[in-house]
Amino acid sequence: MAKTYKIKFREFDKDEDQILEVKTKDIKFTIEQISRNRNIETIEYKELNYIQNEDNDFLGPNGNLGV
């Protein structure tokens, strides 16, 4: 199952961090691919856990009522 990660990295010649949100099954491979052909100073990642409440989807708490 694919998981969602927040990846934050900084290239040597850049002043600001870049932040990506990716969904992947293999985070090590994804980090390796991001690092390829870039001069990375720092890179860190964190798994994101979204709370999924079936009663409160994108339609809201009354979505199943058609309101």
DAWODA-V772466 format. One record per residue. N is the residue number from 1. RES is the residue in three letters. PHI is phi in whole degrees, 0 to 359 (NA if undefined). PSI is psi in whole degrees, 0 to 359 (999 if undefined). BURIAL is b if it has 24 or more other ideal C-beta (glycine too) atoms within 12 Angstrom, else e. Layout:
{{N;RES;PHI;PSI;BURIAL} {N;RES;PHI;PSI;BURIAL}}
This chain:
{{1;MET;NA;136;e} {2;ALA;284;142;e} {3;LYS;244;158;e} {4;THR;260;133;e} {5;TYR;231;150;b} {6;LYS;253;120;b} {7;ILE;248;128;b} {8;LYS;237;126;e} {9;PHE;216;158;b} {10;ARG;228;131;e} {11;GLU;272;155;e} {12;PHE;302;318;e} {13;ASP;265;12;e} {14;LYS;250;149;e} {15;ASP;270;334;e} {16;GLU;247;152;e} {17;ASP;285;151;e} {18;GLN;252;139;e} {19;ILE;237;128;e} {20;LEU;239;146;e} {21;GLU;242;118;e} {22;VAL;232;154;b} {23;LYS;245;120;e} {24;THR;211;158;b} {25;LYS;269;335;e} {26;ASP;229;94;e} {27;ILE;293;325;b} {28;LYS;299;316;e} {29;PHE;295;319;e} {30;THR;297;316;b} {31;ILE;298;318;e} {32;GLU;299;319;e} {33;GLN;290;323;e} {34;ILE;295;321;b} {35;SER;287;339;e} {36;ARG;294;134;e} {37;ASN;63;22;e} {38;ARG;229;151;e} {39;ASN;260;84;e} {40;ILE;276;128;e} {41;GLU;274;308;e} {42;THR;222;149;e} {43;ILE;212;135;b} {44;GLU;216;153;e} {45;TYR;220;156;b} {46;LYS;214;137;e} {47;GLU;283;135;e} {48;LEU;259;134;e} {49;ASN;243;110;e} {50;TYR;269;134;e} {51;ILE;279;122;e} {52;GLN;252;111;e} {53;ASN;254;114;e} {54;GLU;297;334;e} {55;ASP;280;344;e} {56;ASN;230;66;e} {57;ASP;278;198;e} {58;PHE;292;345;e} {59;LEU;274;352;e} {60;GLY;96;178;e} {61;PRO;293;339;e} {62;ASN;254;17;e} {63;GLY;298;323;e} {64;ASN;287;347;e} {65;LEU;269;352;e} {66;GLY;81;19;e} {67;VAL;268;999;e}}
